[in-house]
Amino acid sequence: MSCLTQDISAVDGHGINEGTNPWSDLLFSKSSSSPLSSSSGNNSNSNVDHNNRNIVTPYTNPDHKNLLLNTNFDIIIIGAGPVGAALAHGLACSVPNTTSLSSSTSTSGNKRRKILLIEQSWSEPDRIVGELMQPGGYQALCRLGLADVFRGIGAVPAKGYYVEYKGRGVYIPYNINKKTNKRFRGVSFHHGRFLQSLRAACREHPDITCVEAKVVDLVREQNDDCEGGERGDFNGKGRILGVKIKPTGKSPTNTTTIVANADATGMVKPSPPLSSISGPDGKNEKDDDDDEEEEEEEEEDMIDQEKADNPTTAATNSDNSDQDEMILLAPLTCVCDGIFSKFRKIHTKQSPNLRSHFIGFVMKHESTIGTQQGNPLIMPQHGHVLLSGRAPVLMYQMSDTETRVLVDVPGTQLPKGQELRSYLEKIGETIPDESQSEHGVVSLRKAYIDALNSTKRIRAIGNSFFPPTRMRIPGAVFLGDALNQRHPLTGGGMTVGLWDAVQVCELLHPSKVPDLKDSKQILKAMAKLHWKRKPLTMVINILAMALYSLFAADSPVLESLREACFEYFLKGGKCVDEPSGLLSGLLPNPLVLLYHFFVVAFVAIQSELSQTTDVIDFFKRLKVAFDTLWAAVCIFLPLLWCELQP
């Protein structure tokens, strides 16, 4: 199992550290160096730059269409979300094994590759996901040449976590970087501003072409003799050749095929027979959004539930037919279309397992630049996990004047209307009232209730578990939430996705895979990726799902495990340092996770048996102790089994 320990020490000197933070003076405004900086100089409350220069719009600009027709792209990336945009930058730079990837100089071992990045809308999104990045995620950004993306977006440093349970609190700081003797830091921010900064870096790269269009299908070659990986389980339907796109809100009838690198000789030949892919059987299926739009009509006005709102995959059936459809081909297609991916159907028959929903709203407060007096949090610049209620409540700052609140609603059915508001009000009664913070007495409960009462737009999004599956489809790579999902309780999603992007950049480096049309080499690289990503993803995936099982305890046995987990944190020392390393993505060692999880189980057992009063009571408590151990096994081992699948 030692091989499961992933080495990320090569970059730990480039994490965000206290005192050496490369953008510490730019977190709270006053930066004008970023392409997203506001001219007003106050980034905390300003709107980021929505400048869409360098965006190719082939359906409105004939010159842009000619650009696509006359460019041979090496890689097509579907989705300019955090993972897709970061992957595009890393692949274009082609130097993923150094800290800085900004150079695009071509050498014999560093071939420049042309990247086509497709996104339906390049305007700033407004979502309640991807707002907190662990230190491990920032390290991945450094490896991808994106260390400066937090400049000028009003981001806030995250120094660790504060966990509250039944009136008691425990501080879980991030680990100390042994090279600098300073603590690592994460960062929290507005998702839209962060994403626009990532996209700006892609727009400015000379080898990345950013296209505004809607991806409606993948296309493949009709070749019954094609082998789909080592097991040949691609159903003999040929490799993925590219994508079919259409303009936003349009449903074109004519088709134009644009062939990129179609021939090994470099000659453009007529395209091979193509077929649309909407499911594993290759049959066209009803667009996902049709069902989702019907479901959304049933939602109450007060609930803004995020469903298939990833613009890249929001394919709709329209009667408009005044534009041309295009088929864009390239040797490799990377699918990064997020949690609502419609294309994962061809990769696996599994579907995400919905576990709960997050209800999100914002607490607004006075500016905390230079002081934390107006901050309602018990520990400013820390993520807060509140466990006294029916389900966990998360809080973290998005800027110096805004704090995000996420309330978990267990189960697959989301309450509607007044029922949901009543649930949120009951949760508010469990929020700490008056607490002593670093800067005086704060009333977190009052701030919560005031924010809830003043919020007209309550946001909701589902939290799912989707275990990773090995990629065996020639010509396609799946990354990010399209490949793997876990409960966002621990904020590890972007860390997993960004490190996957780093691994792909390394495995597909021109010195290792000079010809992207070599499907066998690509499949071998993806087989390596499947196991190379395991140490980090096993830790983050299992930790997220296991902690959620404890923190949203729905039985006395699980409640005892939750209490034991909190008591374990109170011990301090190794009982906090190593779990913090696991949580932050800095300690990708599954054996350490296994050890701490079952130590918590034995703490619960010891606590139960220590209350024995007589012999009969002992045997009763012994049964409870056995049930506790069995519950821990039933939580951990199925998750481990999912992660170890070949």
C-alpha positions as CSV (number, residue, x, y, z in Angstrom):
1,M,0.0,0.0,0.0
2,S,3.0,2.3,0.2
3,C,2.6,2.9,-3.5
4,L,-0.6,4.7,-2.7
5,T,1.2,7.6,-1.0
6,Q,1.3,10.4,-3.6
7,D,4.3,12.7,-3.5
8,I,3.4,16.3,-3.8
9,S,6.3,17.6,-1.8
10,A,7.9,18.8,-5.1
11,V,5.5,21.8,-5.0
12,D,4.8,22.3,-1.3
13,G,7.2,25.2,-1.3
14,H,4.8,26.9,-3.6
15,G,1.7,26.6,-1.5
16,I,0.2,29.6,0.1
17,N,2.0,30.2,3.4
18,E,1.7,32.7,6.1
19,G,4.2,35.5,5.6
20,T,5.2,34.2,2.2
21,N,1.9,34.4,0.4
22,P,2.6,35.5,-3.2
23,W,-0.6,37.3,-3.4
24,S,-1.3,38.2,0.2
25,D,-1.1,41.9,-0.5
26,L,-3.7,41.5,-3.3
27,L,-6.4,39.5,-1.5
28,F,-8.4,42.4,-0.2
29,S,-8.4,44.8,-3.1
30,K,-6.1,47.5,-4.3
31,S,-4.6,45.5,-7.2
32,S,-4.7,46.6,-10.7
33,S,-2.3,44.1,-12.2
34,S,-5.0,41.4,-12.7
35,P,-7.1,41.4,-15.9
36,L,-10.0,41.2,-13.6
37,S,-9.1,44.2,-11.4
38,S,-11.6,47.0,-11.0
39,S,-10.6,50.5,-11.9
40,S,-12.2,51.6,-8.6
41,G,-9.5,49.8,-6.6
42,N,-11.9,48.1,-4.3
43,N,-12.2,44.6,-5.5
44,S,-14.2,43.3,-2.6
45,N,-17.4,44.8,-3.8
46,S,-16.6,45.5,-7.4
47,N,-17.7,43.7,-10.5
48,V,-15.0,41.8,-12.3
49,D,-14.1,42.5,-15.9
50,H,-16.5,40.7,-18.3
51,N,-14.3,41.6,-21.3
52,N,-14.8,38.8,-23.8
53,R,-12.0,39.7,-26.1
54,N,-10.3,36.8,-27.9
55,I,-13.5,34.8,-27.8
56,V,-14.3,33.0,-31.1
57,T,-18.0,33.3,-32.1
58,P,-18.2,31.4,-35.4
59,Y,-22.0,31.9,-35.7
60,T,-21.8,35.7,-35.6
61,N,-18.5,36.4,-37.1
62,P,-17.4,34.9,-40.5
63,D,-13.8,35.6,-39.8
64,H,-14.0,33.5,-36.7
65,K,-15.5,30.6,-38.6
66,N,-12.6,30.8,-41.1
67,L,-10.2,30.7,-38.2
68,L,-11.7,27.4,-37.1
69,L,-11.7,26.1,-40.6
70,N,-8.0,26.9,-41.1
71,T,-6.7,25.7,-37.7
72,N,-5.7,22.2,-36.9
73,F,-6.3,21.7,-33.2
74,D,-4.6,18.9,-31.2
75,I,-7.1,18.8,-28.3
76,I,-10.7,19.9,-27.8
77,I,-11.9,20.6,-24.3
78,I,-15.6,20.7,-23.5
79,G,-16.3,23.2,-20.7
80,A,-14.3,26.2,-19.4
81,G,-15.1,25.6,-15.8
82,P,-12.3,25.5,-13.2
83,V,-11.0,22.1,-14.4
84,G,-11.5,22.6,-18.1
85,A,-9.8,26.1,-18.1
86,A,-6.9,25.0,-15.9
87,L,-6.4,21.9,-18.1
88,A,-6.4,24.0,-21.3
89,H,-3.7,26.3,-19.8
90,G,-1.6,23.4,-18.6
91,L,-1.8,21.4,-21.9
92,A,-1.1,24.5,-24.0
93,C,2.0,25.3,-21.9
94,S,3.2,21.7,-22.1
95,V,5.6,22.0,-19.2
96,P,3.5,20.6,-16.3
97,N,6.5,19.4,-14.2
98,T,7.7,22.9,-13.3
99,T,6.3,25.6,-11.1
100,S,5.8,28.1,-14.0
101,L,4.2,27.0,-17.2
102,S,4.0,30.5,-18.8
103,S,6.5,29.8,-21.5
104,S,5.2,28.5,-24.8
105,T,8.5,28.3,-26.5
106,S,8.7,25.2,-28.7
107,T,11.6,22.8,-28.4
108,S,12.3,19.4,-29.7
109,G,10.9,17.8,-26.5
110,N,8.3,20.4,-25.9
111,K,5.9,20.6,-28.8
112,R,3.4,23.4,-28.7
113,R,-0.2,22.1,-28.9
114,K,-3.2,23.9,-30.2
115,I,-6.1,23.7,-27.8
116,L,-9.8,24.4,-28.6
117,L,-11.7,25.4,-25.4
118,I,-15.5,25.4,-25.9
119,E,-17.9,27.1,-23.5
120,Q,-21.5,28.2,-24.2
121,S,-21.3,31.4,-22.2
122,W,-18.1,33.3,-21.3
123,S,-19.9,35.7,-19.0
124,E,-19.4,35.5,-15.2
125,P,-21.5,32.6,-13.7
126,D,-23.5,33.0,-10.5
127,R,-23.3,29.7,-8.6
128,I,-22.9,28.4,-5.0
129,V,-20.2,25.8,-5.8
130,G,-16.5,26.0,-6.1
131,E,-16.0,28.9,-3.6
132,L,-13.3,27.5,-1.3
133,M,-10.0,25.9,-2.4
134,Q,-7.8,23.8,-0.2
135,P,-4.1,24.4,-0.1
136,G,-3.6,21.2,-2.2
137,G,-5.7,22.7,-4.9
138,Y,-3.6,25.9,-5.0
139,Q,-0.5,23.8,-5.4
140,A,-2.1,22.2,-8.5
141,L,-2.8,25.7,-9.9
142,C,0.8,26.6,-9.4
143,R,1.8,23.5,-11.4
144,L,-0.5,24.5,-14.2
145,G,1.0,28.0,-14.4
146,L,-2.0,29.7,-12.7
147,A,-0.5,30.9,-9.4
148,D,-1.7,34.5,-10.0
149,V,-5.4,33.9,-10.8
150,F,-6.5,35.2,-7.3
151,R,-5.0,38.6,-7.9
152,G,-7.6,41.3,-7.9
153,I,-10.7,39.3,-7.3
154,G,-11.2,40.1,-3.6
155,A,-10.3,36.6,-2.4
156,V,-9.9,35.9,1.3
157,P,-7.2,33.6,2.8
158,A,-8.5,30.5,4.5
159,K,-6.3,29.5,7.5
160,G,-8.1,26.3,8.6
161,Y,-11.4,25.2,10.1
162,Y,-13.4,25.9,13.2
163,V,-15.7,23.0,14.2
164,E,-18.6,23.6,16.7
165,Y,-20.5,20.9,18.4
166,K,-23.0,21.3,21.3
167,G,-21.6,24.6,22.5
168,R,-17.9,23.6,22.2
169,G,-15.5,24.5,19.5
170,V,-12.2,23.2,18.2
171,Y,-9.7,24.9,15.9
172,I,-8.2,22.8,13.1
173,P,-5.4,24.8,11.4
174,Y,-3.8,23.9,8.2
175,N,-0.4,22.2,8.5
176,I,3.0,23.9,8.7
177,N,5.2,23.9,5.7
178,K,8.5,22.5,6.9
179,K,10.4,24.4,4.2
180,T,9.1,27.8,5.3
181,N,8.0,27.1,8.9
182,K,4.7,28.9,7.9
183,R,1.3,27.4,7.8
184,F,-0.3,26.6,4.4
185,R,-3.3,28.5,3.4
186,G,-6.3,27.9,1.3
187,V,-8.4,30.6,-0.3
188,S,-12.1,31.4,-0.5
189,F,-13.7,33.6,-3.1
190,H,-16.6,34.4,-5.5
191,H,-16.8,31.4,-7.8
192,G,-17.6,33.6,-10.8
193,R,-14.7,36.0,-10.3
194,F,-12.3,33.2,-9.9
195,L,-13.6,31.5,-13.0
196,Q,-13.3,34.7,-15.0
197,S,-9.7,35.0,-13.9
198,L,-8.9,31.5,-15.1
199,R,-10.6,32.1,-18.4
200,A,-8.7,35.4,-18.9
201,A,-5.5,33.4,-18.6
202,C,-6.7,31.0,-21.3
203,R,-7.9,33.9,-23.6
204,E,-4.4,35.4,-23.4
205,H,-2.6,32.3,-24.2
206,P,-1.6,32.2,-27.9
207,D,-2.2,28.4,-28.3
208,I,-5.7,28.4,-26.8
209,T,-8.7,29.2,-29.0
210,C,-11.7,30.0,-26.9
211,V,-15.0,29.3,-28.7
212,E,-18.5,30.4,-27.6
213,A,-20.9,27.6,-28.7
214,K,-23.0,24.8,-27.3
215,V,-21.7,21.3,-27.5
216,V,-24.7,19.0,-28.3
217,D,-22.9,15.7,-29.0
218,L,-19.7,13.9,-29.3
219,V,-18.9,12.2,-32.6
220,R,-17.2,9.0,-33.3
221,E,-15.8,6.9,-36.2
222,Q,-17.9,4.0,-37.3
223,N,-15.4,1.2,-37.1
224,D,-16.6,-2.2,-35.9
225,D,-13.1,-3.5,-35.6
226,C,-11.9,-0.8,-33.2
227,E,-10.6,-2.1,-29.9
228,G,-11.8,-0.1,-26.9
229,G,-8.9,-0.5,-24.5
230,E,-7.5,-3.6,-22.8
231,R,-10.9,-5.1,-22.3
232,G,-12.3,-4.1,-25.6
233,D,-15.5,-2.9,-24.0
234,F,-16.1,0.1,-26.3
235,N,-18.7,-2.0,-28.0
236,G,-16.8,-1.8,-31.3
237,K,-18.1,1.6,-32.1
238,G,-14.9,3.4,-32.9
239,R,-12.9,6.2,-31.3
240,I,-14.2,9.6,-30.3
241,L,-13.3,12.1,-33.1
242,G,-14.6,15.4,-31.8
243,V,-17.7,17.3,-31.0
244,K,-20.8,18.7,-32.6
245,I,-21.6,22.3,-31.8
246,K,-24.4,24.8,-32.4
247,P,-24.9,28.4,-31.5
248,T,-26.5,29.2,-28.1
249,G,-30.3,28.9,-28.3
250,K,-30.2,27.7,-31.9
251,S,-31.0,24.4,-33.5
252,P,-29.3,24.4,-36.9
253,T,-30.2,22.0,-39.7
254,N,-27.1,22.2,-41.9
255,T,-23.8,20.5,-40.9
256,T,-20.3,21.7,-41.6
257,T,-17.4,19.3,-40.7
258,I,-14.2,20.9,-39.6
259,V,-11.4,18.3,-39.5
260,A,-8.4,19.0,-37.2
261,N,-5.4,16.8,-37.7
262,A,-7.5,14.2,-39.4
263,D,-4.6,12.4,-41.1
264,A,-1.3,11.2,-39.8
265,T,0.4,12.8,-42.8
266,G,-1.0,16.2,-41.9
267,M,-3.4,16.2,-44.9
268,V,-7.0,17.1,-44.4
269,K,-9.2,14.3,-45.8
270,P,-12.9,13.9,-46.1
271,S,-14.3,13.0,-42.7
272,P,-15.1,9.4,-41.9
273,P,-18.6,8.2,-41.2
274,L,-19.8,9.9,-38.0
275,S,-22.6,9.2,-35.6
276,S,-23.9,11.2,-32.6
277,I,-23.3,9.9,-29.1
278,S,-25.9,10.6,-26.4
279,G,-25.8,7.4,-24.5
280,P,-23.7,4.2,-24.1
281,D,-25.7,2.5,-26.8
282,G,-25.1,5.2,-29.3
283,K,-28.8,6.1,-29.6
284,N,-29.9,9.7,-29.5
285,E,-31.7,10.4,-26.3
286,K,-33.9,13.3,-25.2
287,D,-31.8,16.2,-24.1
288,D,-31.2,16.3,-20.3
289,D,-32.5,19.9,-20.1
290,D,-36.0,19.0,-21.3
291,D,-36.6,16.9,-18.2
292,E,-34.7,19.4,-16.0
293,E,-36.8,22.4,-17.3
294,E,-40.0,20.5,-16.4
295,E,-38.7,19.8,-12.9
296,E,-37.7,23.4,-12.4
297,E,-41.2,24.6,-13.2
298,E,-42.3,22.6,-10.2
299,E,-40.0,24.4,-7.8
300,E,-41.3,27.2,-5.6
301,D,-40.3,30.7,-6.6
302,M,-38.2,31.1,-3.4
303,I,-35.9,28.3,-4.4
304,D,-33.4,28.7,-7.1
305,Q,-32.3,25.1,-7.5
306,E,-29.1,24.5,-9.6
307,K,-29.7,21.6,-12.0
308,A,-28.2,21.2,-15.4
309,D,-27.1,24.8,-15.4
310,N,-23.6,24.1,-16.8
311,P,-23.9,26.2,-20.0
312,T,-21.6,24.0,-21.9
313,T,-24.0,21.0,-21.7
314,A,-27.3,22.8,-21.6
315,A,-28.5,21.5,-25.0
316,T,-32.1,22.3,-25.7
317,N,-34.5,21.4,-28.5
318,S,-35.3,24.6,-30.4
319,D,-37.3,25.3,-33.5
320,N,-34.7,27.8,-34.8
321,S,-32.9,26.6,-37.9
322,D,-31.2,29.7,-39.2
323,Q,-27.6,28.7,-38.3
324,D,-25.2,26.0,-39.4
325,E,-24.2,23.1,-37.1
326,M,-20.5,22.3,-37.0
327,I,-18.5,19.2,-36.3
328,L,-15.1,19.9,-34.9
329,L,-12.6,17.1,-35.0
330,A,-9.3,16.7,-33.1
331,P,-7.2,13.7,-32.0
332,L,-8.2,14.0,-28.4
333,T,-11.4,15.3,-26.7
334,C,-11.4,16.1,-23.0
335,V,-14.8,16.2,-21.4
336,C,-14.9,18.6,-18.4
337,D,-18.6,19.5,-18.4
338,G,-19.2,19.3,-14.7
339,I,-21.6,17.8,-12.3
340,F,-24.5,17.7,-14.7
341,S,-22.4,16.1,-17.5
342,K,-24.5,14.6,-20.3
343,F,-21.6,12.9,-21.9
344,R,-20.6,10.7,-19.0
345,K,-23.2,8.3,-20.2
346,I,-20.8,7.0,-22.8
347,H,-18.1,6.5,-20.2
348,T,-20.0,4.6,-17.6
349,K,-23.4,3.2,-16.9
350,Q,-23.2,4.5,-13.3
351,S,-25.1,7.7,-12.3
352,P,-24.3,10.1,-9.5
353,N,-26.0,9.0,-6.2
354,L,-27.8,12.0,-4.7
355,R,-27.2,12.2,-1.0
356,S,-28.4,15.6,0.1
357,H,-28.9,19.2,-1.0
358,F,-27.1,22.4,0.1
359,I,-29.2,25.5,0.7
360,G,-27.1,28.6,0.2
361,F,-27.4,32.3,1.0
362,V,-25.1,35.1,2.0
363,M,-24.5,37.0,5.2
364,K,-23.4,40.5,4.4
365,H,-21.4,42.5,6.9
366,E,-19.1,45.5,7.3
367,S,-15.8,45.5,5.5
368,T,-13.1,43.5,7.3
369,I,-10.1,45.0,5.5
370,G,-7.5,45.7,8.2
371,T,-9.8,44.6,11.0
372,Q,-12.2,41.8,11.8
373,Q,-14.5,43.8,14.1
374,G,-17.5,43.6,11.8
375,N,-17.0,39.9,11.0
376,P,-19.8,37.7,12.4
377,L,-17.7,34.5,12.3
378,I,-16.2,33.1,15.5
379,M,-12.9,32.7,13.7
380,P,-12.6,35.0,10.7
381,Q,-10.8,33.7,7.6
382,H,-11.6,30.1,8.7
383,G,-14.2,27.7,7.4
384,H,-16.8,27.0,10.0
385,V,-18.5,23.6,10.4
386,L,-21.5,23.7,12.8
387,L,-22.7,20.3,13.9
388,S,-25.3,20.9,16.6
389,G,-28.3,20.7,14.3
390,R,-29.9,17.9,12.3
391,A,-27.3,18.3,9.6
392,P,-24.0,20.2,9.1
393,V,-23.9,23.9,8.4
394,L,-20.9,25.4,6.6
395,M,-19.8,29.0,6.6
396,Y,-16.8,30.7,4.9
397,Q,-16.0,34.2,3.6
398,M,-16.3,34.9,-0.1
399,S,-15.0,38.5,0.3
400,D,-14.3,41.0,3.1
401,T,-18.0,41.9,3.2
402,E,-19.7,38.6,2.4
403,T,-19.9,35.2,4.1
404,R,-21.4,32.2,2.5
405,V,-23.8,30.0,4.4
406,L,-24.5,26.4,3.2
407,V,-27.2,24.4,5.1
408,D,-27.3,20.7,4.4
409,V,-30.7,19.1,3.8
410,P,-30.3,15.3,4.0
411,G,-32.2,13.0,1.6
412,T,-33.1,13.2,-2.1
413,Q,-36.2,15.2,-1.8
414,L,-35.9,19.0,-1.2
415,P,-38.6,20.6,0.9
416,K,-40.5,23.3,-0.9
417,G,-41.8,26.7,0.0
418,Q,-42.6,27.4,3.7
419,E,-41.5,23.9,4.7
420,L,-38.0,24.7,3.6
421,R,-37.9,28.0,5.3
422,S,-39.2,26.4,8.5
423,Y,-36.4,23.9,8.3
424,L,-33.8,26.7,7.9
425,E,-35.3,28.6,10.8
426,K,-35.0,25.5,13.0
427,I,-31.4,25.1,12.0
428,G,-30.9,28.7,13.0
429,E,-31.9,27.9,16.6
430,T,-28.9,25.5,16.8
431,I,-26.4,28.2,15.6
432,P,-24.2,29.5,18.4
433,D,-25.7,32.7,19.9
434,E,-23.1,34.7,21.6
435,S,-19.5,33.5,21.3
436,Q,-16.2,34.9,22.2
437,S,-14.2,35.5,19.1
438,E,-10.7,36.8,18.5
439,H,-12.2,40.3,18.2
440,G,-14.9,40.3,20.9
441,V,-18.3,38.8,21.4
442,V,-20.2,37.9,18.2
443,S,-23.7,36.6,17.6
444,L,-23.5,34.2,14.7
445,R,-27.1,33.2,15.2
446,K,-28.4,36.7,14.8
447,A,-26.3,37.2,11.7
448,Y,-27.7,33.9,10.3
449,I,-31.3,34.8,11.1
450,D,-31.0,38.3,9.7
451,A,-29.4,37.0,6.5
452,L,-32.2,34.4,6.1
453,N,-35.0,36.9,6.7
454,S,-33.5,39.4,4.2
455,T,-32.8,36.7,1.5
456,K,-35.3,36.6,-1.3
457,R,-33.3,34.2,-3.4
458,I,-32.5,30.9,-1.7
459,R,-30.1,28.8,-3.7
460,A,-30.1,25.0,-3.7
461,I,-27.9,22.4,-5.3
462,G,-27.7,18.6,-5.0
463,N,-24.7,16.8,-3.4
464,S,-23.9,13.5,-5.0
465,F,-21.4,10.7,-4.8
466,F,-20.0,9.4,-8.1
467,P,-17.0,7.0,-7.8
468,P,-14.3,7.2,-10.5
469,T,-14.2,4.7,-13.4
470,R,-11.2,3.9,-15.5
471,M,-11.3,5.5,-18.9
472,R,-11.3,3.0,-21.8
473,I,-12.8,5.1,-24.7
474,P,-10.3,5.8,-27.5
475,G,-10.0,9.5,-28.2
476,A,-11.7,10.8,-25.1
477,V,-10.6,11.8,-21.6
478,F,-13.1,12.6,-18.8
479,L,-12.0,14.9,-15.9
480,G,-13.5,16.8,-13.0
481,D,-17.0,16.2,-11.8
482,A,-17.8,14.4,-15.1
483,L,-15.4,11.7,-13.9
484,N,-15.8,11.7,-10.1
485,Q,-17.9,13.4,-7.4
486,R,-18.0,13.5,-3.7
487,H,-20.0,15.4,-1.1
488,P,-18.7,19.0,-1.0
489,L,-18.6,19.0,2.8
490,T,-14.8,19.0,2.8
491,G,-14.3,21.4,-0.1
492,G,-12.1,18.9,-2.0
493,G,-13.7,18.9,-5.4
494,M,-11.4,21.4,-7.1
495,T,-8.4,19.9,-5.5
496,V,-9.2,16.5,-7.1
497,G,-10.0,18.0,-10.5
498,L,-7.0,20.3,-10.6
499,W,-4.6,17.5,-9.7
500,D,-6.2,15.3,-12.3
501,A,-5.4,18.1,-14.8
502,V,-1.8,18.1,-13.6
503,Q,-1.5,14.4,-14.0
504,V,-3.0,14.5,-17.5
505,C,-0.6,17.2,-18.6
506,E,2.3,15.1,-17.3
507,L,1.1,11.9,-18.9
508,L,0.3,13.4,-22.2
509,H,3.5,15.6,-22.4
510,P,4.8,15.7,-26.0
511,S,8.0,13.9,-24.8
512,K,5.9,11.0,-23.6
513,V,3.0,11.0,-26.1
514,P,4.3,12.8,-29.3
515,D,1.3,11.7,-31.4
516,L,-2.2,12.2,-29.9
517,K,-3.7,10.2,-32.7
518,D,-2.1,7.1,-31.2
519,S,-5.1,5.7,-29.3
520,K,-3.1,2.9,-27.7
521,Q,-0.7,5.4,-26.1
522,I,-3.5,7.5,-24.9
523,L,-5.3,4.5,-23.3
524,K,-2.1,3.4,-21.6
525,A,-1.7,6.9,-20.2
526,M,-5.2,6.9,-18.9
527,A,-4.6,3.5,-17.3
528,K,-1.7,5.1,-15.5
529,L,-3.8,8.0,-14.5
530,H,-6.5,5.7,-13.0
531,W,-4.0,4.5,-10.4
532,K,-1.7,7.5,-10.2
533,R,-4.6,9.7,-9.0
534,K,-5.7,7.2,-6.3
535,P,-3.7,8.3,-3.3
536,L,-5.2,11.8,-3.3
537,T,-8.6,11.0,-4.6
538,M,-9.1,8.0,-2.2
539,V,-8.4,10.3,0.7
540,I,-10.6,13.2,-0.4
541,N,-13.5,11.1,-1.7
542,I,-13.6,8.7,1.3
543,L,-13.0,11.5,3.8
544,A,-15.9,13.6,2.4
545,M,-18.4,10.8,2.3
546,A,-17.4,9.3,5.6
547,L,-17.5,12.6,7.5
548,Y,-20.9,13.4,6.0
549,S,-22.2,10.0,7.2
550,L,-21.1,11.1,10.7
551,F,-22.0,14.7,10.6
552,A,-25.5,14.1,9.3
553,A,-26.0,11.2,11.7
554,D,-29.5,9.7,11.6
555,S,-29.1,7.0,14.2
556,P,-27.8,6.8,17.8
557,V,-24.8,4.7,16.7
558,L,-23.7,7.4,14.1
559,E,-24.3,10.1,16.6
560,S,-21.9,8.4,19.0
561,L,-19.3,8.3,16.2
562,R,-19.9,12.0,15.5
563,E,-19.3,12.8,19.1
564,A,-16.2,10.6,19.2
565,C,-14.9,12.4,16.1
566,F,-15.3,15.8,17.9
567,E,-13.7,14.4,21.1
568,Y,-10.8,13.1,19.0
569,F,-10.2,16.6,17.5
570,L,-10.1,18.0,21.0
571,K,-7.1,15.9,21.9
572,G,-5.0,18.1,19.6
573,G,-1.5,17.2,18.3
574,K,-1.5,14.3,15.8
575,C,-5.2,14.0,16.3
576,V,-5.6,17.3,14.5
577,D,-2.5,17.7,12.4
578,E,-2.9,14.6,10.3
579,P,-6.7,14.9,9.7
580,S,-6.0,18.5,8.7
581,G,-3.4,17.3,6.2
582,L,-5.9,14.8,4.8
583,L,-8.6,17.4,4.6
584,S,-6.4,20.0,2.8
585,G,-5.1,17.6,0.2
586,L,-1.5,17.9,1.6
587,L,-1.3,14.4,3.0
588,P,-2.5,12.0,0.3
589,N,-2.0,8.8,2.2
590,P,-5.0,6.4,2.5
591,L,-3.4,4.4,5.3
592,V,-3.3,7.5,7.5
593,L,-7.0,8.0,6.8
594,L,-7.8,4.4,7.6
595,Y,-5.9,4.7,10.9
596,H,-7.6,7.8,12.1
597,F,-11.1,6.7,11.0
598,F,-11.0,3.5,13.0
599,V,-9.3,5.2,16.0
600,V,-12.3,7.4,16.1
601,A,-14.5,4.3,16.1
602,F,-12.6,2.8,19.0
603,V,-12.8,6.2,20.9
604,A,-16.6,5.8,20.6
605,I,-16.4,2.2,21.8
606,Q,-14.2,3.1,24.7
607,S,-16.6,6.0,25.7
608,E,-19.6,3.6,25.6
609,L,-18.0,0.8,27.7
610,S,-16.6,3.3,30.2
611,Q,-20.1,4.1,31.3
612,T,-20.8,0.6,32.4
613,T,-22.6,0.3,35.8
614,D,-23.1,-3.5,36.2
615,V,-22.7,-6.8,34.5
616,I,-26.1,-6.6,32.7
617,D,-25.4,-3.0,31.6
618,F,-21.9,-4.2,30.4
619,F,-23.4,-6.7,27.9
620,K,-25.9,-4.1,26.7
621,R,-23.2,-1.6,26.1
622,L,-21.0,-4.3,24.5
623,K,-23.7,-4.8,21.9
624,V,-23.8,-1.1,21.3
625,A,-20.0,-1.1,21.0
626,F,-20.2,-3.9,18.4
627,D,-22.9,-2.0,16.5
628,T,-20.6,1.1,16.5
629,L,-17.7,-0.9,15.1
630,W,-19.9,-2.5,12.5
631,A,-21.3,0.9,11.5
632,A,-17.8,2.2,11.0
633,V,-16.9,-0.8,8.8
634,C,-20.1,-0.3,6.8
635,I,-19.2,3.3,6.2
636,F,-15.6,2.9,5.3
637,L,-15.2,-0.4,3.4
638,P,-17.8,0.2,0.7
639,L,-16.2,3.6,-0.1
640,L,-12.7,2.0,-0.2
641,W,-14.1,-0.8,-2.5
642,C,-15.4,1.8,-4.9
643,E,-12.0,3.5,-5.0
644,L,-10.1,0.3,-5.6
645,Q,-12.0,-0.8,-8.6
646,P,-9.6,-1.6,-11.6
